[in-house]
Amino acid sequence: MREEYDIKKLNPRKNPYAGKLKQQVTMNMNITTIQYFKTMASESGIPYQTLINLYLDECVKERKKIQFV
């Protein structure tokens, strides 16, 4: 294996997934909410954090508004 590589000769291209990067956050959620998504996760085979992310993405795309009761 080479000890040094000439980076300029490599194929420099932009990351096609750069627009889909995620940022880690920490938040406090109700136990019932987490349990709901964990139940959905076990039924669908999709990790619960992914399901939460998909739901929040859908809310953003549809510009859903929170209804305070």
CHARMM internal coordinates of N, CA and C (Angstrom, degrees):
IC EDIT
DIST 1 N 1 CA 1.4477
DIST 1 CA 1 C 1.5180
ANGL 1 N 1 CA 1 C 109.10
DIST 1 C 2 N 1.3075
ANGL 1 CA 1 C 2 N 116.71
DIHE 1 N 1 CA 1 C 2 N 142.61
DIST 2 N 2 CA 1.4523
ANGL 1 C 2 N 2 CA 120.38
DIHE 1 CA 1 C 2 N 2 CA -178.48
DIST 2 CA 2 C 1.5263
ANGL 2 N 2 CA 2 C 111.13
DIHE 1 C 2 N 2 CA 2 C -70.63
DIST 2 C 3 N 1.2991
ANGL 2 CA 2 C 3 N 114.54
DIHE 2 N 2 CA 2 C 3 N 144.43
DIST 3 N 3 CA 1.4634
ANGL 2 C 3 N 3 CA 118.98
DIHE 2 CA 2 C 3 N 3 CA 177.50
DIST 3 CA 3 C 1.5282
ANGL 3 N 3 CA 3 C 110.99
DIHE 2 C 3 N 3 CA 3 C -79.69
DIST 3 C 4 N 1.3445
ANGL 3 CA 3 C 4 N 116.27
DIHE 3 N 3 CA 3 C 4 N -31.05
DIST 4 N 4 CA 1.4564
ANGL 3 C 4 N 4 CA 120.08
DIHE 3 CA 3 C 4 N 4 CA -178.44
DIST 4 CA 4 C 1.5206
ANGL 4 N 4 CA 4 C 109.77
DIHE 3 C 4 N 4 CA 4 C -130.57
DIST 4 C 5 N 1.2942
ANGL 4 CA 4 C 5 N 115.82
DIHE 4 N 4 CA 4 C 5 N 143.29
DIST 5 N 5 CA 1.4532
ANGL 4 C 5 N 5 CA 121.76
DIHE 4 CA 4 C 5 N 5 CA 176.97
DIST 5 CA 5 C 1.5196
ANGL 5 N 5 CA 5 C 108.77
DIHE 4 C 5 N 5 CA 5 C -123.18
DIST 5 C 6 N 1.3279
ANGL 5 CA 5 C 6 N 115.87
DIHE 5 N 5 CA 5 C 6 N 143.01
DIST 6 N 6 CA 1.4526
ANGL 5 C 6 N 6 CA 120.56
DIHE 5 CA 5 C 6 N 6 CA 176.12
DIST 6 CA 6 C 1.5244
ANGL 6 N 6 CA 6 C 107.19
DIHE 5 C 6 N 6 CA 6 C -89.43
DIST 6 C 7 N 1.3118
ANGL 6 CA 6 C 7 N 116.53
DIHE 6 N 6 CA 6 C 7 N 103.46
DIST 7 N 7 CA 1.4544
ANGL 6 C 7 N 7 CA 122.12
DIHE 6 CA 6 C 7 N 7 CA -174.89
DIST 7 CA 7 C 1.5241
ANGL 7 N 7 CA 7 C 111.31
DIHE 6 C 7 N 7 CA 7 C -62.34
DIST 7 C 8 N 1.3339
ANGL 7 CA 7 C 8 N 117.66
DIHE 7 N 7 CA 7 C 8 N -30.80
DIST 8 N 8 CA 1.4589
ANGL 7 C 8 N 8 CA 120.91
DIHE 7 CA 7 C 8 N 8 CA -179.28
DIST 8 CA 8 C 1.5281
ANGL 8 N 8 CA 8 C 112.18
DIHE 7 C 8 N 8 CA 8 C -65.02
DIST 8 C 9 N 1.3214
ANGL 8 CA 8 C 9 N 117.36
DIHE 8 N 8 CA 8 C 9 N -24.72
DIST 9 N 9 CA 1.4569
ANGL 8 C 9 N 9 CA 120.83
DIHE 8 CA 8 C 9 N 9 CA -179.49
DIST 9 CA 9 C 1.5279
ANGL 9 N 9 CA 9 C 112.55
DIHE 8 C 9 N 9 CA 9 C -86.00
DIST 9 C 10 N 1.3199
ANGL 9 CA 9 C 10 N 116.63
DIHE 9 N 9 CA 9 C 10 N -11.21
DIST 10 N 10 CA 1.4573
ANGL 9 C 10 N 10 CA 119.88
DIHE 9 CA 9 C 10 N 10 CA 177.30
DIST 10 CA 10 C 1.5249
ANGL 10 N 10 CA 10 C 109.63
DIHE 9 C 10 N 10 CA 10 C -72.88
DIST 10 C 11 N 1.3007
ANGL 10 CA 10 C 11 N 117.27
DIHE 10 N 10 CA 10 C 11 N 164.98
DIST 11 N 11 CA 1.4589
ANGL 10 C 11 N 11 CA 121.83
DIHE 10 CA 10 C 11 N 11 CA -178.66
DIST 11 CA 11 C 1.5299
ANGL 11 N 11 CA 11 C 109.37
DIHE 10 C 11 N 11 CA 11 C -82.89
DIST 11 C 12 N 1.3419
ANGL 11 CA 11 C 12 N 117.06
DIHE 11 N 11 CA 11 C 12 N 91.37
DIST 12 N 12 CA 1.4658
ANGL 11 C 12 N 12 CA 118.24
DIHE 11 CA 11 C 12 N 12 CA -178.53
DIST 12 CA 12 C 1.5292
ANGL 12 N 12 CA 12 C 110.42
DIHE 11 C 12 N 12 CA 12 C -77.50
DIST 12 C 13 N 1.2954
ANGL 12 CA 12 C 13 N 117.00
DIHE 12 N 12 CA 12 C 13 N 116.92
DIST 13 N 13 CA 1.4587
ANGL 12 C 13 N 13 CA 120.84
DIHE 12 CA 12 C 13 N 13 CA 175.92
DIST 13 CA 13 C 1.5139
ANGL 13 N 13 CA 13 C 108.34
DIHE 12 C 13 N 13 CA 13 C -139.87
DIST 13 C 14 N 1.3066
ANGL 13 CA 13 C 14 N 114.77
DIHE 13 N 13 CA 13 C 14 N 155.48
DIST 14 N 14 CA 1.4533
ANGL 13 C 14 N 14 CA 119.49
DIHE 13 CA 13 C 14 N 14 CA -177.82
DIST 14 CA 14 C 1.5179
ANGL 14 N 14 CA 14 C 110.21
DIHE 13 C 14 N 14 CA 14 C -72.25
DIST 14 C 15 N 1.3048
ANGL 14 CA 14 C 15 N 115.25
DIHE 14 N 14 CA 14 C 15 N 149.64
DIST 15 N 15 CA 1.4500
ANGL 14 C 15 N 15 CA 122.10
DIHE 14 CA 14 C 15 N 15 CA 178.30
DIST 15 CA 15 C 1.5279
ANGL 15 N 15 CA 15 C 108.70
DIHE 14 C 15 N 15 CA 15 C -68.88
DIST 15 C 16 N 1.3396
ANGL 15 CA 15 C 16 N 118.86
DIHE 15 N 15 CA 15 C 16 N 117.92
DIST 16 N 16 CA 1.4667
ANGL 15 C 16 N 16 CA 119.90
DIHE 15 CA 15 C 16 N 16 CA -179.11
DIST 16 CA 16 C 1.5276
ANGL 16 N 16 CA 16 C 112.88
DIHE 15 C 16 N 16 CA 16 C -68.95
DIST 16 C 17 N 1.3062
ANGL 16 CA 16 C 17 N 117.33
DIHE 16 N 16 CA 16 C 17 N -14.27
DIST 17 N 17 CA 1.4639
ANGL 16 C 17 N 17 CA 121.31
DIHE 16 CA 16 C 17 N 17 CA -179.34
DIST 17 CA 17 C 1.5255
ANGL 17 N 17 CA 17 C 112.35
DIHE 16 C 17 N 17 CA 17 C -100.74
DIST 17 C 18 N 1.3172
ANGL 17 CA 17 C 18 N 117.75
DIHE 17 N 17 CA 17 C 18 N 7.16
DIST 18 N 18 CA 1.4663
ANGL 17 C 18 N 18 CA 121.12
DIHE 17 CA 17 C 18 N 18 CA -175.89
DIST 18 CA 18 C 1.5240
ANGL 18 N 18 CA 18 C 111.82
DIHE 17 C 18 N 18 CA 18 C -59.84
DIST 18 C 19 N 1.3317
ANGL 18 CA 18 C 19 N 117.38
DIHE 18 N 18 CA 18 C 19 N -33.95
DIST 19 N 19 CA 1.4574
ANGL 18 C 19 N 19 CA 120.35
DIHE 18 CA 18 C 19 N 19 CA 179.72
DIST 19 CA 19 C 1.5135
ANGL 19 N 19 CA 19 C 113.09
DIHE 18 C 19 N 19 CA 19 C -75.42
DIST 19 C 20 N 1.3193
ANGL 19 CA 19 C 20 N 117.22
DIHE 19 N 19 CA 19 C 20 N -11.72
DIST 20 N 20 CA 1.4587
ANGL 19 C 20 N 20 CA 121.43
DIHE 19 CA 19 C 20 N 20 CA -177.42
DIST 20 CA 20 C 1.5225
ANGL 20 N 20 CA 20 C 112.60
DIHE 19 C 20 N 20 CA 20 C -107.74
DIST 20 C 21 N 1.3218
ANGL 20 CA 20 C 21 N 117.09
DIHE 20 N 20 CA 20 C 21 N 15.34
DIST 21 N 21 CA 1.4508
ANGL 20 C 21 N 21 CA 120.15
DIHE 20 CA 20 C 21 N 21 CA -179.35
DIST 21 CA 21 C 1.5199
ANGL 21 N 21 CA 21 C 110.46
DIHE 20 C 21 N 21 CA 21 C -67.06
DIST 21 C 22 N 1.2919
ANGL 21 CA 21 C 22 N 115.71
DIHE 21 N 21 CA 21 C 22 N 151.40
DIST 22 N 22 CA 1.4569
ANGL 21 C 22 N 22 CA 121.40
DIHE 21 CA 21 C 22 N 22 CA -178.70
DIST 22 CA 22 C 1.5178
ANGL 22 N 22 CA 22 C 109.87
DIHE 21 C 22 N 22 CA 22 C -114.34
DIST 22 C 23 N 1.3156
ANGL 22 CA 22 C 23 N 115.10
DIHE 22 N 22 CA 22 C 23 N 157.34
DIST 23 N 23 CA 1.4572
ANGL 22 C 23 N 23 CA 121.82
DIHE 22 CA 22 C 23 N 23 CA 176.22
DIST 23 CA 23 C 1.5188
ANGL 23 N 23 CA 23 C 108.09
DIHE 22 C 23 N 23 CA 23 C -119.64
DIST 23 C 24 N 1.3005
ANGL 23 CA 23 C 24 N 115.53
DIHE 23 N 23 CA 23 C 24 N 130.44
DIST 24 N 24 CA 1.4537
ANGL 23 C 24 N 24 CA 120.39
DIHE 23 CA 23 C 24 N 24 CA 179.40
DIST 24 CA 24 C 1.5195
ANGL 24 N 24 CA 24 C 109.83
DIHE 23 C 24 N 24 CA 24 C -73.94
DIST 24 C 25 N 1.3373
ANGL 24 CA 24 C 25 N 115.76
DIHE 24 N 24 CA 24 C 25 N 134.69
DIST 25 N 25 CA 1.4623
ANGL 24 C 25 N 25 CA 121.64
DIHE 24 CA 24 C 25 N 25 CA 177.14
DIST 25 CA 25 C 1.5196
ANGL 25 N 25 CA 25 C 109.10
DIHE 24 C 25 N 25 CA 25 C -132.37
DIST 25 C 26 N 1.2959
ANGL 25 CA 25 C 26 N 114.98
DIHE 25 N 25 CA 25 C 26 N 158.26
DIST 26 N 26 CA 1.4612
ANGL 25 C 26 N 26 CA 121.35
DIHE 25 CA 25 C 26 N 26 CA 174.84
DIST 26 CA 26 C 1.5144
ANGL 26 N 26 CA 26 C 107.09
DIHE 25 C 26 N 26 CA 26 C -120.04
DIST 26 C 27 N 1.3218
ANGL 26 CA 26 C 27 N 115.91
DIHE 26 N 26 CA 26 C 27 N 128.09
DIST 27 N 27 CA 1.4552
ANGL 26 C 27 N 27 CA 119.05
DIHE 26 CA 26 C 27 N 27 CA 179.42
DIST 27 CA 27 C 1.5173
ANGL 27 N 27 CA 27 C 110.52
DIHE 26 C 27 N 27 CA 27 C -145.25
DIST 27 C 28 N 1.3121
ANGL 27 CA 27 C 28 N 115.47
DIHE 27 N 27 CA 27 C 28 N 152.42
DIST 28 N 28 CA 1.4560
ANGL 27 C 28 N 28 CA 121.56
DIHE 27 CA 27 C 28 N 28 CA 177.11
DIST 28 CA 28 C 1.5228
ANGL 28 N 28 CA 28 C 108.36
DIHE 27 C 28 N 28 CA 28 C -92.13
DIST 28 C 29 N 1.3270
ANGL 28 CA 28 C 29 N 116.08
DIHE 28 N 28 CA 28 C 29 N 127.75
DIST 29 N 29 CA 1.4530
ANGL 28 C 29 N 29 CA 121.07
DIHE 28 CA 28 C 29 N 29 CA -179.14
DIST 29 CA 29 C 1.5145
ANGL 29 N 29 CA 29 C 109.14
DIHE 28 C 29 N 29 CA 29 C -127.69
DIST 29 C 30 N 1.3291
ANGL 29 CA 29 C 30 N 115.48
DIHE 29 N 29 CA 29 C 30 N 154.33
DIST 30 N 30 CA 1.4603
ANGL 29 C 30 N 30 CA 120.42
DIHE 29 CA 29 C 30 N 30 CA 176.74
DIST 30 CA 30 C 1.5290
ANGL 30 N 30 CA 30 C 109.95
DIHE 29 C 30 N 30 CA 30 C -63.45
DIST 30 C 31 N 1.3064
ANGL 30 CA 30 C 31 N 115.62
DIHE 30 N 30 CA 30 C 31 N 143.20
DIST 31 N 31 CA 1.4663
ANGL 30 C 31 N 31 CA 120.90
DIHE 30 CA 30 C 31 N 31 CA 179.48
DIST 31 CA 31 C 1.5239
ANGL 31 N 31 CA 31 C 110.53
DIHE 30 C 31 N 31 CA 31 C -60.26
DIST 31 C 32 N 1.3345
ANGL 31 CA 31 C 32 N 116.81
DIHE 31 N 31 CA 31 C 32 N -38.25
DIST 32 N 32 CA 1.4705
ANGL 31 C 32 N 32 CA 119.93
DIHE 31 CA 31 C 32 N 32 CA -179.53
DIST 32 CA 32 C 1.5265
ANGL 32 N 32 CA 32 C 111.55
DIHE 31 C 32 N 32 CA 32 C -65.35
DIST 32 C 33 N 1.3246
ANGL 32 CA 32 C 33 N 117.27
DIHE 32 N 32 CA 32 C 33 N -34.56
DIST 33 N 33 CA 1.4641
ANGL 32 C 33 N 33 CA 121.19
DIHE 32 CA 32 C 33 N 33 CA 178.00
DIST 33 CA 33 C 1.5184
ANGL 33 N 33 CA 33 C 110.46
DIHE 32 C 33 N 33 CA 33 C -67.36
DIST 33 C 34 N 1.3230
ANGL 33 CA 33 C 34 N 116.34
DIHE 33 N 33 CA 33 C 34 N -45.66
DIST 34 N 34 CA 1.4640
ANGL 33 C 34 N 34 CA 120.38
DIHE 33 CA 33 C 34 N 34 CA 179.31
DIST 34 CA 34 C 1.5204
ANGL 34 N 34 CA 34 C 109.99
DIHE 33 C 34 N 34 CA 34 C -63.38
DIST 34 C 35 N 1.3171
ANGL 34 CA 34 C 35 N 116.79
DIHE 34 N 34 CA 34 C 35 N -42.96
DIST 35 N 35 CA 1.4626
ANGL 34 C 35 N 35 CA 120.71
DIHE 34 CA 34 C 35 N 35 CA -179.82
DIST 35 CA 35 C 1.5305
ANGL 35 N 35 CA 35 C 110.93
DIHE 34 C 35 N 35 CA 35 C -63.11
DIST 35 C 36 N 1.3296
ANGL 35 CA 35 C 36 N 116.97
DIHE 35 N 35 CA 35 C 36 N -38.48
DIST 36 N 36 CA 1.4678
ANGL 35 C 36 N 36 CA 121.18
DIHE 35 CA 35 C 36 N 36 CA 177.32
DIST 36 CA 36 C 1.5260
ANGL 36 N 36 CA 36 C 110.62
DIHE 35 C 36 N 36 CA 36 C -58.24
DIST 36 C 37 N 1.3340
ANGL 36 CA 36 C 37 N 116.52
DIHE 36 N 36 CA 36 C 37 N -49.37
DIST 37 N 37 CA 1.4595
ANGL 36 C 37 N 37 CA 120.19
DIHE 36 CA 36 C 37 N 37 CA -178.45
DIST 37 CA 37 C 1.5299
ANGL 37 N 37 CA 37 C 111.54
DIHE 36 C 37 N 37 CA 37 C -69.93
DIST 37 C 38 N 1.3212
ANGL 37 CA 37 C 38 N 118.29
DIHE 37 N 37 CA 37 C 38 N -32.20
DIST 38 N 38 CA 1.4658
ANGL 37 C 38 N 38 CA 120.41
DIHE 37 CA 37 C 38 N 38 CA 176.34
DIST 38 CA 38 C 1.5260
ANGL 38 N 38 CA 38 C 110.66
DIHE 37 C 38 N 38 CA 38 C -67.38
DIST 38 C 39 N 1.3364
ANGL 38 CA 38 C 39 N 117.12
DIHE 38 N 38 CA 38 C 39 N -37.27
DIST 39 N 39 CA 1.4638
ANGL 38 C 39 N 39 CA 120.81
DIHE 38 CA 38 C 39 N 39 CA 176.47
DIST 39 CA 39 C 1.5233
ANGL 39 N 39 CA 39 C 110.01
DIHE 38 C 39 N 39 CA 39 C -65.43
DIST 39 C 40 N 1.3392
ANGL 39 CA 39 C 40 N 116.24
DIHE 39 N 39 CA 39 C 40 N -45.19
DIST 40 N 40 CA 1.4672
ANGL 39 C 40 N 40 CA 120.47
DIHE 39 CA 39 C 40 N 40 CA 177.47
DIST 40 CA 40 C 1.5311
ANGL 40 N 40 CA 40 C 110.35
DIHE 39 C 40 N 40 CA 40 C -61.13
DIST 40 C 41 N 1.3299
ANGL 40 CA 40 C 41 N 116.38
DIHE 40 N 40 CA 40 C 41 N -37.05
DIST 41 N 41 CA 1.4605
ANGL 40 C 41 N 41 CA 121.01
DIHE 40 CA 40 C 41 N 41 CA -179.77
DIST 41 CA 41 C 1.5214
ANGL 41 N 41 CA 41 C 111.16
DIHE 40 C 41 N 41 CA 41 C -65.16
DIST 41 C 42 N 1.3220
ANGL 41 CA 41 C 42 N 116.73
DIHE 41 N 41 CA 41 C 42 N -42.45
DIST 42 N 42 CA 1.4652
ANGL 41 C 42 N 42 CA 119.50
DIHE 41 CA 41 C 42 N 42 CA -179.45
DIST 42 CA 42 C 1.5247
ANGL 42 N 42 CA 42 C 110.95
DIHE 41 C 42 N 42 CA 42 C -67.88
DIST 42 C 43 N 1.3294
ANGL 42 CA 42 C 43 N 117.45
DIHE 42 N 42 CA 42 C 43 N -31.69
DIST 43 N 43 CA 1.4620
ANGL 42 C 43 N 43 CA 120.99
DIHE 42 CA 42 C 43 N 43 CA 178.24
DIST 43 CA 43 C 1.5272
ANGL 43 N 43 CA 43 C 112.34
DIHE 42 C 43 N 43 CA 43 C -74.57
DIST 43 C 44 N 1.3235
ANGL 43 CA 43 C 44 N 116.23
DIHE 43 N 43 CA 43 C 44 N -34.89
DIST 44 N 44 CA 1.4638
ANGL 43 C 44 N 44 CA 119.94
DIHE 43 CA 43 C 44 N 44 CA -174.74
DIST 44 CA 44 C 1.5268
ANGL 44 N 44 CA 44 C 114.08
DIHE 43 C 44 N 44 CA 44 C -97.28
DIST 44 C 45 N 1.3399
ANGL 44 CA 44 C 45 N 116.40
DIHE 44 N 44 CA 44 C 45 N -20.30
DIST 45 N 45 CA 1.4634
ANGL 44 C 45 N 45 CA 119.64
DIHE 44 CA 44 C 45 N 45 CA -177.25
DIST 45 CA 45 C 1.5185
ANGL 45 N 45 CA 45 C 113.02
DIHE 44 C 45 N 45 CA 45 C 82.45
DIST 45 C 46 N 1.3334
ANGL 45 CA 45 C 46 N 116.94
DIHE 45 N 45 CA 45 C 46 N 9.32
DIST 46 N 46 CA 1.4624
ANGL 45 C 46 N 46 CA 122.28
DIHE 45 CA 45 C 46 N 46 CA 178.58
DIST 46 CA 46 C 1.5271
ANGL 46 N 46 CA 46 C 107.62
DIHE 45 C 46 N 46 CA 46 C -104.04
DIST 46 C 47 N 1.3332
ANGL 46 CA 46 C 47 N 119.12
DIHE 46 N 46 CA 46 C 47 N 135.14
DIST 47 N 47 CA 1.4675
ANGL 46 C 47 N 47 CA 120.71
DIHE 46 CA 46 C 47 N 47 CA 179.48
DIST 47 CA 47 C 1.5329
ANGL 47 N 47 CA 47 C 111.75
DIHE 46 C 47 N 47 CA 47 C -55.92
DIST 47 C 48 N 1.3296
ANGL 47 CA 47 C 48 N 115.97
DIHE 47 N 47 CA 47 C 48 N 142.95
DIST 48 N 48 CA 1.4613
ANGL 47 C 48 N 48 CA 119.87
DIHE 47 CA 47 C 48 N 48 CA -173.81
DIST 48 CA 48 C 1.5213
ANGL 48 N 48 CA 48 C 113.09
DIHE 47 C 48 N 48 CA 48 C -63.00
DIST 48 C 49 N 1.3284
ANGL 48 CA 48 C 49 N 117.97
DIHE 48 N 48 CA 48 C 49 N -34.15
DIST 49 N 49 CA 1.4612
ANGL 48 C 49 N 49 CA 119.63
DIHE 48 CA 48 C 49 N 49 CA 178.46
DIST 49 CA 49 C 1.5246
ANGL 49 N 49 CA 49 C 110.84
DIHE 48 C 49 N 49 CA 49 C -66.91
DIST 49 C 50 N 1.3228
ANGL 49 CA 49 C 50 N 117.11
DIHE 49 N 49 CA 49 C 50 N -34.29
DIST 50 N 50 CA 1.4576
ANGL 49 C 50 N 50 CA 121.44
DIHE 49 CA 49 C 50 N 50 CA 176.01
DIST 50 CA 50 C 1.5206
ANGL 50 N 50 CA 50 C 109.92
DIHE 49 C 50 N 50 CA 50 C -66.35
DIST 50 C 51 N 1.3367
ANGL 50 CA 50 C 51 N 117.15
DIHE 50 N 50 CA 50 C 51 N -40.99
DIST 51 N 51 CA 1.4589
ANGL 50 C 51 N 51 CA 120.71
DIHE 50 CA 50 C 51 N 51 CA 177.91
DIST 51 CA 51 C 1.5288
ANGL 51 N 51 CA 51 C 111.40
DIHE 50 C 51 N 51 CA 51 C -62.54
DIST 51 C 52 N 1.3140
ANGL 51 CA 51 C 52 N 116.93
DIHE 51 N 51 CA 51 C 52 N -42.52
DIST 52 N 52 CA 1.4652
ANGL 51 C 52 N 52 CA 120.37
DIHE 51 CA 51 C 52 N 52 CA 178.06
DIST 52 CA 52 C 1.5239
ANGL 52 N 52 CA 52 C 109.36
DIHE 51 C 52 N 52 CA 52 C -61.52
DIST 52 C 53 N 1.3212
ANGL 52 CA 52 C 53 N 116.98
DIHE 52 N 52 CA 52 C 53 N -44.56
DIST 53 N 53 CA 1.4618
ANGL 52 C 53 N 53 CA 121.34
DIHE 52 CA 52 C 53 N 53 CA 179.36
DIST 53 CA 53 C 1.5296
ANGL 53 N 53 CA 53 C 111.33
DIHE 52 C 53 N 53 CA 53 C -62.20
DIST 53 C 54 N 1.3348
ANGL 53 CA 53 C 54 N 117.25
DIHE 53 N 53 CA 53 C 54 N -43.01
DIST 54 N 54 CA 1.4636
ANGL 53 C 54 N 54 CA 121.01
DIHE 53 CA 53 C 54 N 54 CA 178.48
DIST 54 CA 54 C 1.5241
ANGL 54 N 54 CA 54 C 110.93
DIHE 53 C 54 N 54 CA 54 C -62.11
DIST 54 C 55 N 1.3292
ANGL 54 CA 54 C 55 N 116.85
DIHE 54 N 54 CA 54 C 55 N -42.00
DIST 55 N 55 CA 1.4585
ANGL 54 C 55 N 55 CA 120.71
DIHE 54 CA 54 C 55 N 55 CA 179.41
DIST 55 CA 55 C 1.5283
ANGL 55 N 55 CA 55 C 111.00
DIHE 54 C 55 N 55 CA 55 C -64.48
DIST 55 C 56 N 1.3201
ANGL 55 CA 55 C 56 N 116.69
DIHE 55 N 55 CA 55 C 56 N -45.08
DIST 56 N 56 CA 1.4631
ANGL 55 C 56 N 56 CA 119.76
DIHE 55 CA 55 C 56 N 56 CA 179.45
DIST 56 CA 56 C 1.5271
ANGL 56 N 56 CA 56 C 111.09
DIHE 55 C 56 N 56 CA 56 C -64.64
DIST 56 C 57 N 1.3295
ANGL 56 CA 56 C 57 N 117.64
DIHE 56 N 56 CA 56 C 57 N -38.03
DIST 57 N 57 CA 1.4680
ANGL 56 C 57 N 57 CA 121.04
DIHE 56 CA 56 C 57 N 57 CA 175.48
DIST 57 CA 57 C 1.5240
ANGL 57 N 57 CA 57 C 110.75
DIHE 56 C 57 N 57 CA 57 C -60.21
DIST 57 C 58 N 1.3344
ANGL 57 CA 57 C 58 N 116.31
DIHE 57 N 57 CA 57 C 58 N -42.55
DIST 58 N 58 CA 1.4600
ANGL 57 C 58 N 58 CA 121.17
DIHE 57 CA 57 C 58 N 58 CA 178.60
DIST 58 CA 58 C 1.5379
ANGL 58 N 58 CA 58 C 110.54
DIHE 57 C 58 N 58 CA 58 C -62.34
DIST 58 C 59 N 1.3214
ANGL 58 CA 58 C 59 N 116.67
DIHE 58 N 58 CA 58 C 59 N -41.21
DIST 59 N 59 CA 1.4661
ANGL 58 C 59 N 59 CA 120.60
DIHE 58 CA 58 C 59 N 59 CA 177.73
DIST 59 CA 59 C 1.5243
ANGL 59 N 59 CA 59 C 110.96
DIHE 58 C 59 N 59 CA 59 C -60.79
DIST 59 C 60 N 1.3120
ANGL 59 CA 59 C 60 N 116.94
DIHE 59 N 59 CA 59 C 60 N -40.68
DIST 60 N 60 CA 1.4623
ANGL 59 C 60 N 60 CA 121.07
DIHE 59 CA 59 C 60 N 60 CA 179.85
DIST 60 CA 60 C 1.5320
ANGL 60 N 60 CA 60 C 110.16
DIHE 59 C 60 N 60 CA 60 C -67.18
DIST 60 C 61 N 1.3282
ANGL 60 CA 60 C 61 N 117.08
DIHE 60 N 60 CA 60 C 61 N -46.98
DIST 61 N 61 CA 1.4653
ANGL 60 C 61 N 61 CA 120.99
DIHE 60 CA 60 C 61 N 61 CA -177.83
DIST 61 CA 61 C 1.5211
ANGL 61 N 61 CA 61 C 111.37
DIHE 60 C 61 N 61 CA 61 C -62.66
DIST 61 C 62 N 1.3173
ANGL 61 CA 61 C 62 N 117.31
DIHE 61 N 61 CA 61 C 62 N -38.17
DIST 62 N 62 CA 1.4645
ANGL 61 C 62 N 62 CA 121.30
DIHE 61 CA 61 C 62 N 62 CA -178.61
DIST 62 CA 62 C 1.5272
ANGL 62 N 62 CA 62 C 112.39
DIHE 61 C 62 N 62 CA 62 C -90.53
DIST 62 C 63 N 1.3194
ANGL 62 CA 62 C 63 N 116.19
DIHE 62 N 62 CA 62 C 63 N 1.11
DIST 63 N 63 CA 1.4628
ANGL 62 C 63 N 63 CA 123.05
DIHE 62 CA 62 C 63 N 63 CA 179.97
DIST 63 CA 63 C 1.5263
ANGL 63 N 63 CA 63 C 111.76
DIHE 62 C 63 N 63 CA 63 C 50.35
DIST 63 C 64 N 1.3254
ANGL 63 CA 63 C 64 N 114.64
DIHE 63 N 63 CA 63 C 64 N 46.27
DIST 64 N 64 CA 1.4649
ANGL 63 C 64 N 64 CA 120.06
DIHE 63 CA 63 C 64 N 64 CA 179.22
DIST 64 CA 64 C 1.5286
ANGL 64 N 64 CA 64 C 110.16
DIHE 63 C 64 N 64 CA 64 C -66.18
DIST 64 C 65 N 1.2942
ANGL 64 CA 64 C 65 N 115.47
DIHE 64 N 64 CA 64 C 65 N 142.09
DIST 65 N 65 CA 1.4602
ANGL 64 C 65 N 65 CA 121.73
DIHE 64 CA 64 C 65 N 65 CA 178.48
DIST 65 CA 65 C 1.5213
ANGL 65 N 65 CA 65 C 109.37
DIHE 64 C 65 N 65 CA 65 C -106.61
DIST 65 C 66 N 1.3090
ANGL 65 CA 65 C 66 N 116.49
DIHE 65 N 65 CA 65 C 66 N 143.93
DIST 66 N 66 CA 1.4558
ANGL 65 C 66 N 66 CA 121.76
DIHE 65 CA 65 C 66 N 66 CA 177.97
DIST 66 CA 66 C 1.5214
ANGL 66 N 66 CA 66 C 108.36
DIHE 65 C 66 N 66 CA 66 C -78.14
DIST 66 C 67 N 1.3138
ANGL 66 CA 66 C 67 N 115.68
DIHE 66 N 66 CA 66 C 67 N 131.70
DIST 67 N 67 CA 1.4623
ANGL 66 C 67 N 67 CA 120.91
DIHE 66 CA 66 C 67 N 67 CA 177.44
DIST 67 CA 67 C 1.5335
ANGL 67 N 67 CA 67 C 108.61
DIHE 66 C 67 N 67 CA 67 C -102.37
DIST 67 C 68 N 1.3137
ANGL 67 CA 67 C 68 N 115.41
DIHE 67 N 67 CA 67 C 68 N 112.59
DIST 68 N 68 CA 1.4649
ANGL 67 C 68 N 68 CA 120.43
DIHE 67 CA 67 C 68 N 68 CA 179.14
DIST 68 CA 68 C 1.5275
ANGL 68 N 68 CA 68 C 108.35
DIHE 67 C 68 N 68 CA 68 C -86.25
DIST 68 C 69 N 1.3038
ANGL 68 CA 68 C 69 N 115.93
DIHE 68 N 68 CA 68 C 69 N 131.56
DIST 69 N 69 CA 1.4682
ANGL 68 C 69 N 69 CA 120.48
DIHE 68 CA 68 C 69 N 69 CA -177.93
DIST 69 CA 69 C 1.5059
ANGL 69 N 69 CA 69 C 109.63
DIHE 68 C 69 N 69 CA 69 C -99.84
END
COOR INIT
IC SEED 1 N 1 CA 1 C
IC BUILD
